């Protein structure tokens, strides 16, 4: 029988130790995180695992001194936890494989109140919990009336819950932000590459939102993406968007209201990132990077303050779009006074997308279409879209490097 509990009762239903999968992204529950902290040492050497997004998910999921966290993105809060956090830089397909291998014993997640059929929707964050809950023996829910019922995945029957806490709480999100001049210029250069009827994959932030807003004159567009943000609302309002298959929504209250309705369809990670599914799409991927070198390799994981990410979903989509798609990387040409188009030797961190995973690189200064180009022609095309005051140094650096060729 499903048991109703309060925050202080968690240790009575959550067995100590093992791996516990937790809702994250927009569905991370402060109620359940507080319950974990209250349970403390009673949870033993439990490891908490989720998709924790920098700037959004700020909980450290600390119970007692023996508790740990397994993460695939690195937030400042988790970085500060030091050795109690295990950071694995994996793509989404491999994240799913790794969680399955470790066999979670419990799940802590947010869901909606049950509908007339007795099913609770996972709402704005479906990706991993919808994939895995049936194989997890202990299922503890924060039933949150603010969580929307979303279409697609059928959710979880109320009577399949081990226990639940019911409490209204606002969903985590990000405010809608208007595009600045740089984002709008990047979007202007992306738009010619998108045709009526294309299927798009993109991420979150000012640039992806600006790109989608620049496509409102297209028709019969589809989204197929692990994440959707407020940028999709412009496509809905213009009638441009026919369908949206997504795993998670992160954005404003307006977005969370919109995803209750068509055309949004929430699906688990085996659908949003599944190789066989992606291979069947004519996919245009639009992903951000921190830097792109003159070979056309993209870097998106390491900043001056430390790791922020693993490769995430971009590499899954790049592989899926290789046969019959188009892979676009977008980025501002500079960060303060530093060029983000760089020499290969100046790269920070590992390659996130190799030169065979990138077709077009776009900055506010234009588009470098790298398809079918030699190494020197690639470098020339990329230098042409760098910030103007960095082009001479990049040319000089490339000439010195090319002596080795």
C-alpha distance (Angstrom), angle and dihedral (degrees) to the residues before:
residue distance angle dihedral
X1 . . .
X2 3.81 . .
X3 3.80 109.8 .
X4 3.78 126.6 -147.2
X5 3.81 112.0 -139.5
X6 3.80 140.5 174.5
X7 3.81 126.2 -128.8
X8 3.79 93.4 -92.4
X9 3.82 92.6 54.3
X10 3.81 98.5 65.0
X11 3.80 96.9 105.2
X12 3.80 89.9 57.8
X13 3.83 92.1 64.0
X14 3.83 103.6 25.4
X15 3.81 110.8 73.8
X16 3.80 115.9 -137.5
X17 3.79 122.4 -101.5
X18 3.79 131.5 10.6
X19 3.79 130.6 80.4
X20 3.81 120.0 -46.9
X21 3.80 119.6 -166.8
X22 3.81 112.7 -144.9
X23 3.79 132.9 -165.1
X24 3.77 110.8 -108.0
X25 3.82 138.6 164.0
X26 3.83 107.6 53.4
X27 3.82 91.6 -15.9
X28 3.81 98.6 58.2
X29 3.79 105.8 132.5
X30 3.78 119.5 -137.4
X31 3.80 86.7 -171.5
X32 3.82 91.8 60.8
X33 3.81 92.9 40.0
X34 3.81 88.9 54.9
X35 3.81 89.8 48.3
X36 3.81 89.7 53.0
X37 3.80 91.0 51.6
X38 3.81 90.6 48.9
X39 3.81 91.4 50.3
X40 3.80 89.3 53.4
X41 3.80 117.8 154.1
X42 3.81 91.7 9.2
X43 3.83 88.7 77.5
X44 3.79 92.4 60.0
X45 3.81 119.3 -164.9
X46 3.80 94.7 -10.9
X47 3.82 118.8 159.6
X48 3.81 118.1 -146.9
X49 3.80 117.0 -151.7
X50 3.82 131.3 -169.4
X51 3.80 148.0 127.8
X52 3.80 98.2 -87.7
X53 3.82 114.5 -169.1
X54 3.83 119.6 -150.5
X55 3.79 112.0 -115.5
X56 3.80 92.6 15.5
X57 3.81 109.1 54.2
X58 3.80 107.6 53.0
X59 3.80 102.5 162.8
X60 3.80 119.6 110.1
X61 3.85 95.2 -157.1
X62 3.77 92.3 -136.7
X63 3.78 117.6 168.3
X64 3.81 114.2 159.0
X65 3.78 127.1 -16.3
X66 3.81 91.7 -85.5
X67 3.82 95.4 55.0
X68 3.81 119.7 110.7
X69 3.80 140.9 -171.5
X70 3.80 129.6 -135.4
X71 3.81 111.9 -158.2
X72 3.80 137.8 172.0
X73 3.81 95.5 -163.8
X74 3.79 123.9 44.6
X75 3.79 120.0 -128.0
X76 3.82 121.9 -171.8
X77 3.80 89.2 -115.1
X78 3.80 93.2 54.4
X79 3.80 92.7 42.7
X80 3.81 87.6 57.4
X81 3.81 89.7 57.2
X82 3.80 91.1 69.9
X83 3.79 118.8 -170.8
X84 3.81 96.0 8.7
X85 3.83 88.8 71.7
X86 3.80 122.9 75.0
X87 3.81 111.6 -159.1
X88 3.80 115.9 -162.4
X89 3.84 116.3 -172.4
X90 3.81 99.0 -146.0
X91 3.79 136.5 147.5
X92 3.80 116.9 -118.4
X93 3.81 96.0 -98.8
X94 3.80 89.3 53.8
X95 3.82 92.6 44.3
X96 3.80 89.1 58.5
X97 3.80 90.9 47.3
X98 3.82 91.9 49.1
X99 3.79 95.0 49.0
X100 3.80 90.6 49.1
X101 3.82 90.0 49.7
X102 3.80 91.5 53.2
X103 3.83 92.0 50.1
X104 3.83 106.0 -142.0
X105 3.80 113.5 -129.9
X106 3.79 94.8 -159.5
X107 3.79 143.5 16.4
X108 3.81 129.5 -149.5
X109 3.80 111.2 -166.3
X110 3.78 146.5 153.3
X111 3.79 120.7 -117.6
X112 3.79 140.2 162.6
X113 3.80 124.0 -98.1
X114 3.81 111.4 -85.1
X115 3.80 117.7 -82.4
X116 3.82 125.7 -135.4
X117 3.80 89.3 -75.8
X118 3.82 92.0 52.8
X119 3.82 95.5 -108.8
X120 3.80 124.5 134.5
X121 3.80 116.6 -146.8
X122 3.79 121.0 -136.0
X123 3.79 84.6 -141.5
X124 3.79 117.5 -171.4
X125 3.84 97.6 7.8
X126 3.77 115.2 48.0
X127 3.80 104.8 140.4
X128 3.82 108.0 102.8
X129 3.80 104.7 6.3
X130 3.82 92.1 56.2
X131 3.80 89.0 50.2
X132 3.79 97.4 48.4
X133 3.82 113.7 26.0
X134 3.81 95.7 94.2
X135 3.82 90.1 61.8
X136 3.82 94.8 46.8
X137 3.82 113.7 88.3
X138 3.84 100.3 -157.1
X139 3.84 115.6 52.4
X140 3.79 118.8 -179.0
X141 3.79 118.9 179.3
X142 3.75 137.0 -163.5
X143 3.80 99.3 -147.7
X144 3.77 102.3 -151.9
X145 3.83 119.8 -174.1
X146 3.82 88.1 -154.7
X147 3.80 91.3 63.2
X148 3.83 108.5 97.8
X149 3.77 123.4 -131.0
X150 3.80 104.4 -116.7
X151 3.79 130.4 -165.1
X152 3.78 126.4 -118.0
X153 3.79 111.4 44.5
X154 3.81 111.6 59.0
X155 3.81 94.4 -135.2
X156 3.81 124.3 -146.0
X157 3.82 128.8 -51.4
X158 3.78 112.1 -112.1
X159 3.79 90.2 -128.0
X160 3.83 90.0 56.7
X161 3.81 89.7 66.6
X162 3.78 118.2 102.3
X163 3.79 91.3 -155.2
X164 3.79 141.0 -21.5
X165 3.78 143.5 -157.7
X166 3.80 114.8 -150.8
X167 3.79 116.0 -152.2
X168 3.80 135.1 136.4
X169 3.80 114.0 -120.5
X170 3.82 134.4 159.5
X171 3.78 116.7 -101.8
X172 3.78 118.7 -114.4
X173 3.77 111.9 -105.6
X174 3.77 149.6 142.3
X175 3.79 126.4 -109.4
X176 3.79 119.5 -109.3
X177 3.81 107.2 -103.0
X178 3.81 126.3 -164.1
X179 3.78 116.9 -121.6
X180 3.78 117.2 -98.6
X181 3.81 122.1 -140.3
X182 3.79 94.1 -89.3
X183 3.81 94.3 50.7
X184 3.79 91.5 46.6
X185 3.80 91.7 50.5
X186 3.81 91.6 50.2
X187 3.80 89.9 49.4
X188 3.81 90.3 51.0
X189 3.81 90.0 57.7
X190 3.82 93.6 45.3
X191 3.80 95.9 51.9
X192 3.84 97.9 74.6
X193 3.80 90.0 60.2
X194 3.83 93.3 59.8
X195 3.79 120.5 80.6
X196 3.78 133.2 -168.4
X197 3.80 109.2 -80.7
X198 3.81 96.6 23.5
X199 3.80 122.5 143.4
X200 3.80 111.1 -130.3
X201 3.77 133.2 -157.7
X202 3.77 119.7 -170.2
X203 3.78 142.3 149.4
X204 3.79 138.1 -130.9
X205 3.78 133.7 -69.2
X206 3.78 143.0 61.7
X207 3.80 95.9 -56.4
X208 3.83 97.9 49.4
X209 3.82 89.8 44.5
X210 3.80 90.5 50.6
X211 3.81 90.8 48.8
X212 3.80 92.4 54.4
X213 3.80 91.1 46.0
X214 3.81 88.4 54.7
X215 3.82 90.9 58.7
X216 3.80 99.8 60.5
X217 3.81 91.3 113.7
X218 3.82 91.7 59.7
X219 3.78 121.5 93.0
X220 3.80 136.2 -146.1
X221 3.80 93.2 18.1
X222 3.79 120.2 164.5
X223 3.78 130.9 -158.8
X224 3.79 120.6 -146.4
X225 3.78 107.8 173.6
X226 3.77 144.8 132.2
X227 3.81 89.5 -127.8
X228 3.77 135.4 34.4
X229 3.81 126.5 -171.2
X230 3.78 138.6 179.4
X231 3.79 92.1 -70.7
X232 3.78 88.9 79.1
X233 3.80 90.6 64.5
X234 3.80 91.1 71.6
X235 3.81 89.6 56.9
X236 3.80 91.8 48.0
X237 3.80 93.1 49.3
X238 3.82 93.0 47.8
X239 3.79 94.0 48.7
X240 3.80 90.7 -119.0
X241 3.80 96.9 120.3
X242 3.78 117.8 80.1
X243 3.82 99.2 172.6
X244 3.80 139.7 -1.6
X245 3.80 121.9 -160.9
X246 3.80 107.4 -173.3
X247 3.79 141.4 157.8
X248 3.79 101.3 -152.6
X249 3.80 140.0 11.6
X250 3.81 120.9 -148.7
X251 3.77 119.1 177.3
X252 3.78 146.4 71.7
X253 3.82 130.7 -19.9
X254 3.83 86.9 -99.5
X255 3.80 89.5 61.2
X256 3.81 92.6 47.9
X257 3.78 89.6 52.7
X258 3.81 92.5 47.6
X259 3.81 95.4 51.9
X260 3.80 90.0 64.3
X261 3.80 87.2 74.1
X262 3.82 140.3 51.1
X263 2.95 139.0 -45.4
X264 3.84 89.8 39.2
X265 3.79 116.5 96.5
X266 3.83 117.5 177.9
X267 3.79 116.4 -150.3
X268 3.82 136.9 173.2
X269 3.78 123.5 -99.5
X270 3.81 93.6 -96.0
X271 3.82 86.4 66.6
X272 3.81 101.9 35.7
X273 3.82 93.6 44.7
X274 3.81 102.8 17.5
X275 3.83 113.6 133.8
X276 3.80 94.7 -139.1
X277 3.82 91.9 48.5
X278 3.80 94.1 47.5
X279 3.79 92.5 46.8
X280 3.79 88.8 61.4
X281 3.82 94.3 57.0
X282 3.80 132.0 81.6
X283 3.79 88.8 -133.1
X284 3.79 127.9 -169.5
X285 3.81 107.2 -164.2
X286 3.81 119.6 -160.7
X287 3.79 112.5 -173.5
X288 3.78 134.8 163.2
X289 3.78 128.0 -124.5
X290 3.78 135.7 -170.9
X291 3.80 93.2 -138.1
X292 3.80 140.1 0.2
X293 3.80 120.8 -158.6
X294 3.79 127.1 -145.1
X295 3.81 91.8 -96.8
X296 3.82 88.1 60.9
X297 3.81 95.9 -106.7
X298 3.81 116.0 146.3
X299 3.81 126.7 -142.0
X300 3.81 120.3 -161.7
X301 3.81 109.6 150.5
X302 3.81 113.6 68.1
X303 3.81 130.2 54.7
X304 3.79 132.6 178.2
X305 3.81 88.5 -90.8
X306 3.80 95.6 50.4
X307 3.79 142.1 -90.2
X308 3.79 117.8 -15.9
X309 3.78 101.4 168.7
X310 3.74 152.1 2.0
X311 3.81 118.7 -128.4
X312 3.81 89.5 -75.7
X313 3.78 120.1 -178.7
X314 3.82 99.2 -33.3
X315 3.81 93.0 84.3
X316 3.83 91.6 49.6
X317 3.79 90.2 53.4
X318 3.79 93.5 44.1
X319 3.80 89.7 56.7
X320 3.80 91.3 45.0
X321 3.80 92.7 51.8
X322 3.80 96.4 45.3
X323 3.81 97.8 95.3
X324 3.79 103.1 43.7
X325 3.79 107.9 -1.6
X326 3.77 145.1 77.5
X327 3.83 124.8 -113.0
X328 3.83 114.1 -153.7
X329 3.82 124.8 -176.5
X330 3.82 117.6 -163.0
X331 3.80 129.6 -166.1
X332 3.81 141.0 144.5
X333 3.79 111.5 -96.0
X334 3.79 92.7 -123.4
X335 3.79 142.4 22.4
X336 3.80 106.1 -147.9
X337 3.83 101.4 -50.3
X338 3.80 96.9 -22.0
X339 3.80 123.4 98.2
X340 3.78 116.2 -123.9
X341 3.79 90.3 -160.9
X342 3.79 98.7 77.0
X343 3.77 146.7 175.1
X344 3.83 112.2 -97.3
X345 3.81 92.2 -113.7
X346 3.80 91.3 56.1
X347 3.81 96.2 59.0
X348 3.81 120.6 127.0
X349 3.77 116.0 -138.5
X350 3.78 131.1 -17.2
X351 3.79 126.2 -32.5
X352 3.82 108.4 -89.6
X353 3.81 96.5 -174.2
X354 3.79 119.0 20.1
X355 3.78 123.8 -138.1
X356 3.81 89.7 -98.0
X357 3.84 89.5 55.6
X358 3.82 96.3 57.3
X359 3.81 125.0 71.3
X360 3.80 103.3 167.7
X361 3.82 132.5 18.4
X362 3.81 117.7 -161.0
X363 3.79 132.1 -168.9
X364 3.79 130.4 164.9
X365 3.82 86.7 -86.0
X366 3.79 96.9 60.8
X367 3.79 146.3 -77.1
X368 3.80 127.2 -58.6
X369 3.80 107.3 -156.3
X370 3.80 102.8 -160.4
X371 3.78 98.6 -179.2
X372 3.79 112.5 128.4
X373 3.81 95.1 -1.9
X374 3.80 129.3 136.7
X375 3.80 120.2 -124.3
X376 3.83 93.3 -96.7
X377 3.81 91.6 46.9
X378 3.82 90.5 49.1
X379 3.78 90.9 52.1
X380 3.80 91.9 48.2
X381 3.81 92.3 50.1
X382 3.80 92.1 49.0
X383 3.80 94.3 46.5
X384 3.81 88.0 53.3
X385 3.84 90.8 61.9
X386 3.80 95.8 42.7
X387 3.79 120.3 103.7
X388 3.83 105.4 -73.2
X389 3.81 95.3 -121.2
X390 3.83 91.1 55.4
X391 3.80 98.2 48.9
X392 3.80 96.8 86.5
X393 3.82 92.8 52.5
X394 3.79 91.4 46.6
X395 3.81 90.8 50.1
X396 3.78 91.1 49.4
X397 3.79 91.7 47.8
X398 3.79 92.5 48.2
X399 3.83 91.7 49.3
X400 3.81 89.5 53.3
X401 3.81 91.0 48.1
X402 3.78 94.7 46.3
X403 3.82 91.7 60.3
X404 3.81 84.4 78.8
X405 3.80 90.3 60.1
